[in-house]
């Protein structure tokens, strides 16, 4: 029995009633044809069982059909929704994703450099602002470079296109919330000192405190690195203080959760003895005990937006020299980890009560 041959583009054109050139445009650049034509071609492709030969198309266009995503820690739950948004957008454009964890101990810079070379990727999405500048400007044949866009973080010394949350607004909302509750002694647990995002949130926090006329006490500004363990260490530092802040804003939710957990182990109740605010609103934040007051970021939208920005750069064939920066708004999610500070009883009051 003779095997039936695979449907060809001419079969799709005949069923759709258009030329093969129109079919090709509708499948490779759908925005270049009318909606009615595009729908007719897609219906005809489905009816005939036609499948795009991605490998052949990429070979003709000298593209890889892949995008590299550089993530500083794939184990960090913050990135889950961002990556989901990236994947949803890129897969709809027929692009595959290669994810590289830049923080793994075995990941060397030369290894990453191979992945961002034009021979391996059509574009690069970077979520790690600490990577060297020259790593992100690899040259291919004839000096060709792939489009590079940043998400969440950005490069402090290079103008790459980027999509980020309004971190300044987030810090301000958190500090205003704590001040409205009556807190006068407000501290902060930072992220990695060399991280551009950490520094931005730190400076925004200090500015928000100063704008409200609150004390900016450097002893209440603690080191961290975005991990649970840094929250544990911050809790121990707070316990060792003789003059403690009554509220702490943390650079991210993991730090805040590590902080609250360690305080609980030491018999300190949040928010009765310390109010805690996180940043990011990861999935566990609303289910933690107490439910975490935190700054919500539109993580899925961050992913879809940065992916579309990269797709536009790939289709235009340039690096977007104007380096657009898109800033998405944030919200404060008020939950159970913050409350008004309890008044401290004076010695006179305490003595009278004892008598």
N, C-alpha and C positions, 0 to 999 in steps of 0.2 A: 504494500500500500504506500503510495507516494505521500511523503510528509508535507504538510501544508507549510508554505513559506511564511516567514514573519511579515506582518503588515509594514508597508513602507510609507514614507511621507506623501507619496503620490496618491496612495489610497485615502489618506486623511483629507487631502485636497479635494479629491473627487466627491467624497461624502459631504464635506463642508461647503462645496461649491465655490472654492476660491483657488488661487494659484498656489503652487508649492512654496513660492517665495513668501506669500502671506502666512502660510502655515509656519514656516521657519521663524518669521518675525514674531508671530503670536506666541510661540513656545519659548523662544530665547529672550525676547524683549516685549513682554505682554503690554507694557505701557505705550508701545509705539503703534498699536492698532486700536480700532474702536472696540468698545465693550461688547457690542453685539457680534462682531467678527471674532473676538477672542472667545466668547462663549460658544460660538458655533464650532470653532476649531477644537476646543476642549471636548465638546460633546462628540465630535467626529473621532477624535483620538481615543476616547473611551469606548465608542461603538466598534471601532476596528481593532482595538487592543494594541494600538501603537504605543511604543515606549521610546523615550528619548535615549539615544546612545550618548550618555554623559561623557564617557572616556573619549569618544571620537570628537565630540563638540569641544571639549577642553583642549584636545590636541590641536584642532584647527585654530582655536582662539589663543593658543599658547598660555592657557591658564591651568591651574592645578585643581580648581573646584573645591579648594579647602581654605579654611580660615583658622589661624592659630589663636588660641585664647590663653594668655599668660596670667595665672592666678597665684597669689602669694601663699595660699593655704587651702587646698581643696577640702580639708576636713572642717573648715570654719563654716558653720551653718548660715552665716550671713550671705555667702555667695550663692546659695541654692536657687533662690528666686531670680537672681540676676542671670545666672547661667541658663535657667529655664527660659527666660525672655530672649536671650541671645539665640538659643537653639531653635525656638519657635520661629523667629524671624529668618534666620539663615537657612533652615531646612526648607522653608516655603520658597526660597530663592534657588533651591537646588544645590546649596553649598554644604559641605560636610565640615565638622569641627574637630580640631586637634587641641586637646587641653594639656597644658604643661604646668605642673606645680613648681613655681620658682623657689619655694622655701624648703623643698626636700633636700636633705643633706647630700644626696648623690647627684643633685642637679647642678651641673657646671655651666658657666657662662658660654663656653664654646658649644655645649650641647644645645642651649637655647638659641644661640646664633644660627645653628643649622636649621632650626625650625622656622625662623623668621626670614630665611632667605627666599627670594622670589621664585626659586625653583621648587620650593616646598609649600608656599602659601600665596594666595591672592591678596591677603590682608591680615592684619594683626590687631587684636583687641587686647589691651593691657589693663590689668587691674592692680598692678604693682608699681607704685611711683618711685621705688628705690633702684630700679634697674638702670645701668649705665646708659648714657645718651648714645654712644657709638653702637651699642648693641641693637638699638631700634632703628638704625640708619644703614642697614646692610645694602651693599651694592651688588647687583646682578650683572648680566650681560648689558653692555652699553650703558652702565651706570643705573640700570633700572632699579627702582625701589618700590616696595609695596606700601599701600596706604596703612597708616598706623593711627588708631584712635584709642583714647583712654576712657575708662569707666571708673567712677567713684574717686579714684586717686588721679594724680596728674604728675607730670615731670616738672620739678621746680626750676629747671634751667633750659627748658625747651618748649616751644609753642606747638604742641600737638593738639589736634581737635580733641575735645573731651565732652563727656556727659557726666554731671555730678549732681548730688543733692545739695541743697542750700544749707551747708554746715553752719554758717554763721547764724542763720535764722534758727536752726535747731538748738544751738547753744543758748541763744537769747531766750527762746521759749522755755527752756529748762530752768534757767536762772530766774526768769520772771515768775515762774510757777513756784519755785522754792521761796522766793522773796515774798510773794503774795501769801504764802502760808505762815509767814512770820519769821523765817530763818534769817539771822544776821551773820552767822558764822558758816560760810559755804566754802567747801573745798572741791578738789577735782583730782581724779585719777587718770593720768595721761596714757597714751599709747606709746609706741616706740619713738624715742627722741628724734631719730633721723627721718621719720616718716612725715611726708608733707601734710597728710591728713591730720595726724596727731598735732602738729604744730599749728595748723589752721584752727582746729577746735580749741586748743589751749588758748591761743590768742583771742579767739572769739569769746571764750568764757571769761577771761580777764576783763575784756572790754565791756561785756554785759554787766559784770559786777561793778566796775567803775562807773558806768552810766547810771546805775541804780544807787550809787553812793555807798556801796558795800565794801567792806574791808577785803583787800587782796593780800592775804597772808601766805607767803611762799611756803611756810611750814605745813600748810593745808593742801599743797599741791604735790601729789605723790606720783612716783614713777610707775609705769606699767608697760605692757607690750601687747595688749589686745587679747591676752589669754586668761583662762580661768585661774591659773596659778598666780598671775599678777594681781588678780583680785584678792586672792588669799593673802598674799604678802601685804597688800594695801590695808587689809583688815587688821593684820598684826601691827602695822605701823600706827594705825588709828588707835588701837588698844593701848599702845605704849605712850600716847600723847597725854600730857597733863592738861593742856588746853585744846580740847577737841572741837572740830567743826560739828555742827548738828545736822549737816546735810552734805552729801557728796554727789557730784555729777561724774559719771564714768565715761571714758572715751568710747566704750562699746558695751553691748549687753553681756558678752562673755565675762568681761571684767566685773561688771556689776553682780552677776550671778555668783561668781567665785567669791566676791566680797561678802555678800549676804550669807552664803553657805558657811563660810569660816566664822562669821560673827555668831551665827546660830549655834555652831559647835561650841562656842565660848560663852554661850548663855546671854548673848546680846540680841534683843528683839528689834527687828526692822518692821515698821517705822517708829516704834515707841521710843527708841533711844537714838536712832539715826535714820534720816530719810535718804533714800538712794534713788538716783535716776540713771537709766542707761541710755544707749544711743544705738539705733538701727531697727529695733522691734523685730528680732528674729522670732521664729515660730514658737519657741518655748517660753518667750517672755510673758505672754498672757496666761500661761498655764503654770508658771512657777509659783511657789508659795514663799512670800506674798507675790501676787501678780505684779510684774515690774512696770513702774512708770517709766516711759522711754520715748525717745524721739523716733517717730516712724519715718522710714524712707520708702519711696515707691520703687522697690527693688526690681520687680518684674518690668515695670516701665523703663527703668534704667537700662535693663538688658535689651529690650526691644528697640529703644531709641538709639543706643550706641551701635547695635547691629545694623540698623537702617542707615545710620550715618556712614558706616563702613561700606555697606553695599553701594551707596551713592558714590563714595570715593573710588570704589573699584570700577563702577560703570563709567565714571568720568575719566578714569585713567590718570589721576593725579593725586597729590598728597594734601589736597585742600590747604593751600599755602596761607589762606586767611585764618586758619586755625580757629574755627568757631567753637565757642564754649556754650553748652546748653546747661542751665541750672534748673533743676526740678524742685518744686516746693516740698516742704516736710510738714509734719504735724506732731503735736505732743499728745501721746496717749497716757492719760492720767489713770493710774490704777491704785494698787494697795501698798506700794512700797514708799509712799511719801505721805506725810501728815504734818500738822503744826507741831513745833517743838514744845516739849513739856517744860513748864516753868521750873526753874531751879529754886528750891526752897532756901531762904536766907538762914543764916546761923541763928538769928533772933527767933525766927519762926520755928526753926527746928528745936531750939531750947525750950520755947514756950510749950510746944507740942509734947516734948518729953516730960515736962513738969506736970 
